[in-house]
Amino acid sequence: MEKPGITVFAYSPGEFEERRIESLREALEFKEYRVVWVNVDGIAYIDELREIFGFHEASIKALLRSRSRARVSLREDYLFLLLYQIYEVKEGLKKERIGIFLRGNFVITLQERPGDVFNPVREAIRTGEGLFREKGAEYLVFALLDAIVENYLPILERISARMEELESRILKDGDREILRRVHGIRRRVLFIRRTIFSLLEVFRRLQLEGGGFFEGETRGYIEELHSHVMEVLDIIESQRDMANGLVEMYYSTLSLRINDIMRILTVVSTIFIPLTFITGLYGMNFRYMPELGWRYGYPAVLLTMLIIALGMLYYFRRKGWL
C-alpha cells in the first residue's frame, strides 16, 4: 500500500521552498529556515513522530483514536492540537481529524485523507502575501486554526440559504417532504455545533496556558480566534432557533390548512342539513301529501332547495366564514 504523501513548506523572510519528501526525517534538512511546515496526507509515520520529534505517547494515541474529542496538549517542548474540519458530502456532513504539532520552528499537520481547508494558507505562503514570511511558526499555527474555523462559515451560509428556501415552501405548500428536509438541516446544525463547541475549551486553554508558545502579538491573534469561534457559535444558535421555528411554522401551517378544510366541510354539512330535511320529508311517501299531486311540486322543491343553499352561502360569506 502506498504511503501517504508528505509536503514541506519551508520559508524565511527572503526564502521559500516547497517539496514532496518520502519520510519525516528528510524534513530535518530544512531546519535552517525560519518556519518548516510538514503536511502529511494521512494519519501515518507514527514511529517517526516519536523517534525524530520525541512526541509523547499520549498525543500519538489521541491522534490515532477515531473518536477522540478536540483537545490541546501543552508539553514542555511542544504543543499538540487535535481538531476537526467539516466538509459536505452528498449524504450530509462529515468531519475529519486534523492533528497539529508545534515544536520550535517545525509545524507538523496530519489529516485523515488528502484535501483540507488549508489551501488559502498554502497559496499565501507561496506568493508571499500576508505576514507569513515575517512571522514565526506560532503564527502559522494560528493561521491553520483560523482556516478551520473560517471553513464553517460557507457551510453555515448554505444552510441558511436552504432554510430560507424551505420557509417559502412551507408557506406555499407545506408537504411532508419539506418537514423531512427541515429535520435534516436541524441534524446538520447540531452536528456542526457539537464539533465546534469543543473548540472553545481548546482555545480557552491556549489563551490561559499557551504563553510559552504564543507570545506578544500572536497571543492577541489567539484571543481573536476564540472570539471568532464564539461568533460562529452565535450563528449556529440562531440557525438552530430558525430550524426549530421552521418546524413550528410547518405544524402551524398544517393546522391552519386543517382548520380551513374543517370550516369548508362544516359549511357544506350545514348547507345540506335543511336540504336533507326537505328531501327526507318528501321521501316519506304518505298517501295524503298535497304537494305530491301538484304538477309543479318537483321543480318548486328544487327551486326552494337552491334558494336555501344560495341564501346560506351568502350569509356565511357576509359573516366571513368563507
Secondary structure, DSSP 8 states (H G I E B T S, - for coil): -----EEEEEEETTEEEEEEESSGGGGGGGTTSSEEEEEESSS--HHHHHHHH---HHHHHHHH-TT---EEEE-SS-EEEEEEEEEEETTEEEEEEEEEEEETTEEEEEESSS--S-HHHHHHHHHT-TTGGGS-HHHHHHHHHHHHHHTHHHHHHHHHHHHHHHHHHHHHT--HHHHHHHHHHHHHHHHHHHHHHHHHHHHHHHHHHGGGTS-THHHHHHHHHHHHHHHHHHHHHHHHHHHHHHHHHHHHHHHHHHHHHHHHHHHHHHHHHHHHHHHHHTTS--S--GGGG-TTHHHHHHHHHHHHHHHHHHHHHHHT--
